[in-house]
Amino acid sequence: MIASNYKHSSIVLSGFALAALATSAMAQQVSRERDIVDLRLGQRVLVDDGSCPAGQIKEISGARMTATGVLRVQKCIPRLGPKKR
């Protein structure tokens, strides 16, 4: 019975991992940060403005709610696939 629960749990966790990868693959991409108008909580937008090192792209995400709106967090992440124009 324990082995069956472990197998079921690993299948569920694998599904969550695949969903997370699919979410980042479907992220919106813009060329300038000012093109991001309404960033929602949890939303991720890729910004290809050349501010990150070679092979990386800037990711802006809606981190948490504040009194003035959604707090933006930016970081450089590895670029997946060829550069888009």
Buried (B, 14 or more C-beta within 10 A) or exposed (E): EEEEEEEEEEEEEEEEEEEEEEEEEEBEEBEEBEEBEEBEEEBBBBBBEEEBEEEEBBBBBBBEEEEEEBEBEBEEBEBEEEEEE
